[in-house]
Amino acid sequence: MKIDVLTLFPPMFEGVFSASILGKARDKGIVGLNTVNFRDFANNKHNTVDDYPYGGGGGMVLKAEPIFSAVESLWDPAQTAAPKPRIILMCPQGEPFSQRKAEELAQEQHLIFICGHYEGYDERIREHLVTDELSIGDYVLTGGELPAMAVIDSVVRLLPGVLGNETSAVTDSFSTGLLEYPHYTRPVQFRDWLVPDILISGHHANIEQWRREQAILRTWMKRPELLDNFPLTPKEKRWLAELELKKNQPDSSL
């Protein structure tokens, strides 16, 4: 996979792209991670990439031409037979980013991220260039760099060969539709707290059943809306209904 990031601040990505899982994935040749300063594509002597909005108003607007020129330097349909990359605008108005979206993007060959600043983007960037608009939450940051880093990390870790244990990405929270079950490691007893007996029983079928029950329980307690479309068995539905009744009792400890 190839990932390009259009940004005014390439140094922000140097540590992120060089360390930990992303750095190892790049070193292995699994992913190419590249930053492009779109100020280099400004067409004026002051290298400005923003201007005042037509119609007035506060703030500055990111100009269309530097962004179009930067993207066309990375992918020109007239000079390449490669399929069009997914061109992703990081924006508070965008589609809420999710694990399902990460899995979708992980199937692509080429991603281009656009990290904006100022008041907003010239609307022609949205209308005629980007393929996706993504948001990582209902809040506003100073720019699109941090959201782009989060999305890139989420996508790259799904690529084959990136994680040491290939099952890790499959069993993560949200990958299964549930929050992840509790994990324990050595020692068996830490202070007065013990690892659940079932996890050291060696009975793998019972362990898998326990983990599913714990994942369902944790999801029900923390993110119940995730269960709305999750394929629960009739037995699990009855169990949750009983928990709901117990929860609503005045002396409930749930």
Buried (B, 14 or more C-beta within 10 A) or exposed (E): BBBBBBBBBBEBBEEBBEEEEBBBBBEEEBBEBBBBBBBEBBEEEEEEBBEEBEEEEEEBBBBBBBBBBBBBBBBEEEEEEEEEBBBBBBBBEBEEBEBEBBBEBBEBEBBBBBBBBBBBBBEEBBEEBBEBBBBBEEEEEEBBBBBBBBBBBBBBBBBEEBBEEEEEBEBBBBBBBBBBBEEEEEEEEEEEEEBEEEBEEEEEEEBEEBBBEBBBBBBBEEEEEBBEEEEEEEEBEEBBEEBEEEEEEEEEEE
